[in-house]
Amino acid sequence: MARVVVDVMLKPEILDPQGKAVEGALGRLGLEGVTSVRQGKTFTVELDGEIDEERLAQVHELAGSLLSNPVIEDYVIREVTA
């Protein structure tokens, strides 16, 4: 079994109100020195068999069309070894 993780984050130029709210809360909760918080989402995809170039390309296509909004989000795909 193969596992890939797709991390999706808002592009740097996109405002992140949820991240700002968490940033403020961390300071109020006593965590000093927080300069920025950005929120995102993570998808873990488990696949039968091994990851080859074709399957990785399929995951990229899926990440760019279903898991993220390419207008406002970037994504990174990582292969995870168990």
C-alpha positions as a Markdown table, in Angstrom:
| # | Residue | x | y | z |
|---|---|---|---|---|
| 1 | Met | 0.0 | 0.0 | 0.0 |
| 2 | Ala | 1.2 | 3.5 | -0.8 |
| 3 | Arg | 0.3 | 6.7 | 0.9 |
| 4 | Val | 0.5 | 10.3 | -0.3 |
| 5 | Val | -0.3 | 13.4 | 1.7 |
| 6 | Val | -1.7 | 16.5 | -0.1 |
| 7 | Asp | -1.2 | 19.7 | 1.9 |
| 8 | Val | -3.4 | 22.6 | 0.6 |
| 9 | Met | -2.7 | 26.2 | 1.7 |
| 10 | Leu | -4.1 | 29.5 | 0.7 |
| 11 | Lys | -1.7 | 31.4 | -1.6 |
| 12 | Pro | 0.4 | 34.0 | 0.3 |
| 13 | Glu | -1.5 | 37.0 | -1.2 |
| 14 | Ile | -4.9 | 35.7 | -0.1 |
| 15 | Leu | -6.2 | 37.0 | 3.2 |
| 16 | Asp | -6.7 | 34.3 | 5.8 |
| 17 | Pro | -9.3 | 35.4 | 8.4 |
| 18 | Gln | -9.3 | 32.1 | 10.2 |
| 19 | Gly | -5.5 | 32.2 | 10.5 |
| 20 | Lys | -5.7 | 35.7 | 11.9 |
| 21 | Ala | -8.3 | 34.7 | 14.4 |
| 22 | Val | -6.1 | 31.8 | 15.6 |
| 23 | Glu | -3.1 | 34.1 | 15.7 |
| 24 | Gly | -4.9 | 36.5 | 18.0 |
| 25 | Ala | -6.2 | 33.6 | 20.2 |
| 26 | Leu | -2.7 | 32.2 | 20.7 |
| 27 | Gly | -1.4 | 35.5 | 22.1 |
| 28 | Arg | -4.4 | 35.7 | 24.5 |
| 29 | Leu | -3.7 | 32.2 | 25.6 |
| 30 | Gly | -0.1 | 33.1 | 26.5 |
| 31 | Leu | 1.9 | 31.9 | 23.5 |
| 32 | Glu | 4.2 | 34.9 | 22.9 |
| 33 | Gly | 6.1 | 35.7 | 19.8 |
| 34 | Val | 3.6 | 34.4 | 17.2 |
| 35 | Thr | 4.1 | 36.5 | 14.1 |
| 36 | Ser | 1.7 | 34.7 | 11.7 |
| 37 | Val | -0.7 | 31.8 | 11.4 |
| 38 | Arg | -2.1 | 30.4 | 8.1 |
| 39 | Gln | -4.7 | 27.7 | 8.1 |
| 40 | Gly | -4.9 | 24.9 | 5.5 |
| 41 | Lys | -6.1 | 21.4 | 5.0 |
| 42 | Thr | -4.5 | 18.0 | 4.6 |
| 43 | Phe | -5.7 | 15.0 | 2.7 |
| 44 | Thr | -4.2 | 11.5 | 3.2 |
| 45 | Val | -4.7 | 9.3 | 0.2 |
| 46 | Glu | -4.0 | 5.5 | 0.5 |
| 47 | Leu | -3.5 | 3.6 | -2.7 |
| 48 | Asp | -3.1 | -0.1 | -3.5 |
| 49 | Gly | 0.3 | -1.0 | -4.9 |
| 50 | Glu | 3.2 | 1.3 | -5.5 |
| 51 | Ile | 3.5 | 4.9 | -6.5 |
| 52 | Asp | 4.9 | 5.4 | -10.0 |
| 53 | Glu | 5.1 | 8.4 | -12.2 |
| 54 | Glu | 1.7 | 7.8 | -13.8 |
| 55 | Arg | -0.1 | 7.4 | -10.4 |
| 56 | Leu | 1.7 | 10.4 | -9.0 |
| 57 | Ala | 0.5 | 12.4 | -12.1 |
| 58 | Gln | -3.0 | 11.3 | -11.4 |
| 59 | Val | -2.8 | 12.5 | -7.8 |
| 60 | His | -1.5 | 15.9 | -9.0 |
| 61 | Glu | -4.4 | 16.1 | -11.4 |
| 62 | Leu | -6.8 | 15.3 | -8.6 |
| 63 | Ala | -5.1 | 17.7 | -6.2 |
| 64 | Gly | -5.3 | 20.5 | -8.8 |
| 65 | Ser | -8.9 | 20.0 | -9.7 |
| 66 | Leu | -10.8 | 18.4 | -6.7 |
| 67 | Leu | -8.8 | 18.9 | -3.5 |
| 68 | Ser | -7.7 | 22.5 | -4.1 |
| 69 | Asn | -9.0 | 25.7 | -5.7 |
| 70 | Pro | -6.0 | 26.7 | -8.0 |
| 71 | Val | -7.2 | 30.3 | -8.1 |
| 72 | Ile | -6.6 | 30.9 | -4.4 |
| 73 | Glu | -4.7 | 27.8 | -3.1 |
| 74 | Asp | -1.4 | 26.0 | -3.6 |
| 75 | Tyr | -0.8 | 22.4 | -2.8 |
| 76 | Val | 2.2 | 20.1 | -2.1 |
| 77 | Ile | 2.2 | 16.3 | -2.5 |
| 78 | Arg | 4.4 | 14.2 | -0.2 |
| 79 | Glu | 4.9 | 10.4 | -0.4 |
| 80 | Val | 4.8 | 8.9 | 3.0 |
| 81 | Thr | 6.7 | 5.8 | 3.9 |
| 82 | Ala | 5.2 | 3.6 | 6.6 |
